[in-house]
Amino acid sequence: MNNKEFADIVAQTCYEHYEKLPKTGKPRNGKEWTLLAAILITFDSENDLSRRKPHIIALATGSKCLGAKDLSPDGNIVNDSHAEILTRRAFLRYLYHQIKLLLEGKQSTILSFDEKGFTLKSNLKFHLFISHTPCGDASIFLKDSNIPDNLTNCLKDFQKRKCETSDIEPLYSKKLRSEVENNNSSIKIEDVNVEGSTSDDNVKSKIDIYRTGAKCVTDGLQDPKGEGINYHILGRLRTKPGRGNPTLSMSCSDKIAKWNVCGLQGALISHFLCKPIYLSTIIIGRCPFSREALYEAIVERTNNLNLQSGNYYKSVPILLQSNLLFKYSRQRLESEFNAVMPSPSAVIWTDVSNKPLEVAVNGLRQGVTIKCQKKPIARLSICKKELFQQFISILKNLTSHKLNQQMRNKELITYYDYKMAAKEYQNCWTSLKCQCFNDWTNKPKELLSFVADE
């Protein structure tokens, strides 16, 4: 089995699993689209793809995000409902479930446990599937079909030219110059003399890029939003568009870049795990795609990172694309129907024994009345509050373990307290922010200062 075959097997596994789920929460046929993401596991040797049998442990759909004005200080609402983010939160729920199995004397699929803590089993690999290129920098690249034939030689000449660079590269600068020969690049038209053209604008009108809805963070340079290739700049952190007001949620490209350094497990679960969890592979479904753009968005932006934390490092996952198209993709639906819109709901599935399937709308359980929105019944199992409850429950069960003693020796009360107490994780995250992502939008402390239910 080669990489391409593996990518198709992963995509097919995800699509078939989604099709078997109930209709509730799925897009209306011919009227709505959505995004799908999943985290899968395989047990294999370092380079042997032939033994991979991908198993889904978390899957979600969704494309919505709450604005800053809609966020809750109680941790009871899921802010970001993009499929990738919901899937990763479902993965956290799966990890808590696996930890509890071990504490109950049962077998875990992925973990072992001893006096040092919880350790991943050997030869275990994690794979992220996304039906569409993640929003943010990974979605910004040249539309190959828009490269005029008479520009080919000029582009190759331009590739060899020395251009000024800065900390923030415009789209036509460093990022894609190296890809010109593969027609996956964009150019600085002002520096190219195209024979027969009467003006720069005339040339620009012939070249366009794929765009992202994610917006540059407020401080610093902004997208010029000019014509064609001059619409975006690259290298900027971005936040997702919200429902009527700006969001505090970073783009999926930015968040995946963070996972590649800080791990998928986050701060709280890092208290229990001996080492962070990294992705081995990222697979994108059939859609407009540039491997170079994805690599530079989630890996290359952290090239200058110097980490001092022993267990943390910069992971470089294998990047693949499947040839299989998601049935409910925007690309497919817009090509077949005149008017389609994003689905307002999200489906979340986790490989756990108790209530594995949930449907979300606006960050809460679907069907919850306004009167009940602040009650526990309205919470999704993957919201901050519920995951924090799982964390506290596990901590209490570690009565004789050194992890429990270490935590009890500190005055930790709130969700924020426990997150900040994960020193090695926080050191890694601080290094990443200071060295690479210093404009990262942080949520106010008051949104993270809730406590677990008694």
N, C-alpha and C positions, 0 to 999 in steps of 0.2 A: 504494500500500500504506500503510495507516495503522498506528498503533502496535499496535492490537489484532491485526491480521492478522500483523504481524511477530512478536508474542509467540506466536501459534499456530504459525507456521512454525518458529520456534526450538524450541518444545516438540516438535513433530512430528518435526523433524530429529533431536533427541536420542533420542526414543523409538524411532524406526526404526533408528537406529544401534545402540542397546542391544539391540534384538531380533535383530539380525544377528550379535551376538557369541555365542560358544559357551555352552552351558548351565552349564558349570562355574563355580561361585561365585554363580550366581543363586539367588534365593529358591525354596523349594519351593512349588509351586502350591497355593494354598489354605491354607498353613500358616505362611508367613513373609512379612514385608514388608521393604522397604528404602527408602532415599532415593537419589535420583539427582541429580547435578550435572554441569555441563559448562561449559567456556569455549570460546566460538566467536569467530571473527573475521569482519569484513566490510570491504570497501573501498568507501567512499562519501564523498560530500560532507557538509558539516557537518550539514545538516538534511534531506537527501534519503533517505527510507526506501525509495523505490521501487527503488533500485539494490542493496539489500542482498541478498546471497546468503550466508547464514551457513554457515560451514565449521567443523566441530568440530576443535579441536586437543588437547583434554584432556577426559576424561570418567571419572566414577567413581561407584560406589554405596557405601553404608556408613552405619552408625549407631552404631558402637561407639567406646569410648575406654578407654585403659588407665589404671588407678589409679597414684598416685604411687609405690607400692611396686613396681610392675612396670616402671618406667622403666630404661633401660640407659645407662650412662656411655659406651658405645662408639659411640653414634649409629647402631646397627644395627637398631633397632626403631622403627617408626612409632607414635608415641604416640596421635595423634588420627586415628581412622578415620571421622569423619563425612564424608559425600560431598563437601561443599564444600571441606574441608581437603585431602582426597586429590586432588581435582581441581586445586586450586591447586598442590600439590606436583608433579603430573603436568605442569602448565604450566611449572614450573621446569625439569623435564627437557626439555620441548619447547624452551625458550629455549636451553639448553646445546647441544642438537642443532643449532639454527639458527645459533648462533655457530660451531660446528665446521664446518658446511658452508661458511661464508665463509672460514674459515681454510684450508680445503682447496681453495679456488679455485672453489667451486661457488656456485650461486645460493641465496639464502635467500628464503623466502616473505614474511617480515615485516621483515627487517633489512638495512641497508646498513652498510659499514665504511670508515672512513678514519682519518687520523692522530689524530682526536679520540676515536675509539672506535666503538661500535656504536649506530646510530640507527634508530628505527622508520621504516618507509616512510610516506609521506604518505597521508592519508585512511584510515588503518587504524584500526579500532575494535574493542574487545574487549567481549564480552558474557558475562555469567554467568547461566546457567540453573540453577534449583534446583526440584526437583519439589514441595517443601514449604517453607513459611516457615521461615527459619533459627531455630535454638533461641536462647533468650535473650530480650531485651526485645522483639524483633520479633514474637515469638509470643504476647505478652500483650496482649489487647484484648477488648473486650466481645463477648459472643455476642448478635448483633442480635436474634435471636428471643426473647431473654429480657427485652426491654424491655417492661414492661406499658404498655398504651395510656394508662392513667390517670396515667402519670408524664410524658407528653410535655411538657405545659405547665410542670410543675415543673422539668423538666430545662432547658428554655429559660430559665426565670427564673434558675435556678442558674448558667447560663452567664454571665449578666451580673453576677453577684455577685463582689465582690472577696474573694479567699481568700488566706490566708497561704501563702507558698511558702518552700521551703528548698532547700539544695543537693541533697538527695535528696527527690524528689517522691513522695508516695504515689500509688497508681494513680488515686485519685479526684481528684487535684489537677491541676496545670498541664497535664500531657501531653495529656489527652483532653477537657478542658473545651471547647476550641475546636472539638471535633468532635461535640458533643452533637446538634446539629440534624440531622446525617447518620446518627444512630444508630450511630456507630462509637466512642462514648465511654463512659466510666465516671464515676460520680458519688460525691460524699461524702454518703452517705445521712444522716449526722448533721445536715447543714445544710439538708436538704430537708424541708419540711412537706407530707406526702402526705395529702390528704383521705381519710378513711376507714380509714387504717391505725391499728393499735392499738399498734404498737411498731416500733422500727427493725429488729429482727430479722425481723419479718414482711415488711418491704419488701426487706431484703437477700436473703431466700430466693428472691425472684422475679428477681433479677439475678445473672448469673454471667459469668465470663470464661474465655477460653482460657488454658491454663496451660503453663508450660515446665518441663522437668525440670532445667534448669540452675539451680544454687544460688548465692545471693549469696556473694561472696568473704568469707572468715572475719572479717576486721576490719571493724567497723562495723555498720550496720543490717542486719537480716535480714528475710526475708519473714515477716509475722505469721501466715500460713497459717490465716487465719480463713475464715469462710464466704463464698461468692460473691466479690464484688469485693474483699473484704478479705484475699484469699489472698496476693497479691503486692504488692510495691512496685516502682516503676520508677526507672530512672536508675542502678541499681547494676550494677557489673561482676559477671559470673557465671562459674562454672566448670561444666564438664559432669559429669554423674554418671558414675562409673566402675564397674568390675567388682568390687564388694565393698569398695573403699576409695576415698577422695576422689581427684580428679584435679588436675593442675596446668594442664589445658587450658582456655582461655577459651572462652566460648560462641561460636557462629558469628556471632551478631549483633555481638559485641565485635570479633572478628577481621576481619569485613568492614568495620566502622567504621575499623579500623586500616589496611586496604588502601586505603580511600578517601583516606587522608592520606599514608601511607608508600609506597604503590604495591604492585602484585602481585609485583614481582620480588624483593623481599626485600633483605637486606644484601649477600650475596655477589655476586649478579649486578649489583647497582648499581655495583660496581667497573668493570664493562665498559660499561654503558649510559650514554649521554650524559644521558638523562632517565628518570625513573620511568615505570612503566606503570600507567595507570588504567582502570577500567571505564567504558564509556559507558552501558551498560544492565544492569539486573538484572531478570530475568524469573522470576516464580514460577509454578509449575504450579497446576492447579486444586486448591484446598484452602481451609480457613478462612484468610482473608487480610484484612489492613488495610493499605492503602498508607500511611496516616498513621502507624501503629505502626512499619512498616518504615523510613519516612523518619526518624522521630525516633530510632530505635535506631541507625541507621548513619550519619546525617548531622547531625541537630540536636544530638546530644550533644557535637559538636565545634564548635559555633557560636562559642564564646569563644576558640578557638584563634588564636594569633598566631604565625605562622611567620616565621623569619628566613632560612630556606634558600631560595635563589632558584629552584631547579628543583622544589621540592616545594610543593604547595598542597592545599587541601581540595577534593577532587573531589565533584561532585554528580551521580551517575548518574541516568538516566531509570529510573523504577520501573514495571514492567508486570506484568500477570498474564495467563496463558493460560487458556483455557477447557477445555484438554485435560487429562485425568486420567491419571496414571501408572498403568500396569497393576499394578505391584507396590506401590502406595501403601498405607499403613496405613489411610487413610480408606476406600478401596475394599474392601480385604480384610475389615476389621472389619464392614462393612455387609453382606457376603455370607457370611461364615463366623463361627462362634461363637468360635473360639479361634485366634488368630494370634500369632506372636512375631517379634521382629526377626531378620533373617538374621544368622548369626554371621560370614559371609564378606563380602568386599568385592571388587568388580571394578574394575580400574584400566586405562584405555586411554589411550595417548598417541600422537599423530601423529608417530611416528618410524619409521625403517626397520628398526631392530633390536629385536625382541621388544616390540612395542607393547602387548601384553596381559599383565596379571598378575592373579593372584587372591591375596588376602591374608586371613589369619586371625590375630587377635591381634598385628597389626603385623609379621608375617613372611610369607614365601611359604607358600601353602597346601601341605600335604603334607610339610613339613620335619619330620624326626624330632627328638626332644629332644636326641639325641646331636649333631646338626648345627646346632643353633640359633645357635651363636656363630660358625659358619663363613660365609664370603662367599656360599656357595650359598643361605643362608637369607634373605639381605637382599633387600628390595624395591628396585627401581631408584630409588625416590623417597624412600628413607630419608635421613637427614642424612649418613650416612657416604658413600653412593654419590653423592649430589649434590656433596658436598665433593670427592670424587675427580674428578668432572667439572670442577669449578672449578680444581683444581690442574693438571689436564691441559691446560686451555685456557691457564692462566697460563704454563705452560712453553712452549707453542707461540707465545706472543707475544714471541719472543726479542728482536726489535729495536724493539718498540713501547714507548712511554713508560710505558704501564700496567705493563709488566713491570718496568721500572727503578724506578718508584715503589714497587712492592711489595717488590722485592728490597732496597731501601735500609732496610727496617724488619725488626726481628727478629720475624717472624711464623711461628708453627709450628702452632698448634692451630686448630681450627674456630672457637673463640671469638675467637682473636687476629684472624683475617681478618674476622670479622663486625664486631668493634669498630673495625677499621681503616677501615671504610666511613664516613668522618667525616660527610659531608653527610647520609647516611641516618640515622646515629645521632643527629645533632643534631635532625633532624626527629622521630625516635621519642622522644627525651628530652623535647622540647617538648610532644608529644602526651601523654605520660605525666604530666608535671608539671602541665600546665594542665587536662587533662580526665580522664585515666585513672590517677590516682596510686595506686589500689589494685590495679593490674594485677598478676597473680600471675606472677612471674618464676621460671624454672627455675634451680636452683642451678648455679653455674659449673662444678662438677665433672661435670655432665651434658653439658657443651658443650666439654670440654677434650680431646677425642680428636684424633688426628692421622690424616692420610691414609696408606693402605697404601703401602709402598715398592714 
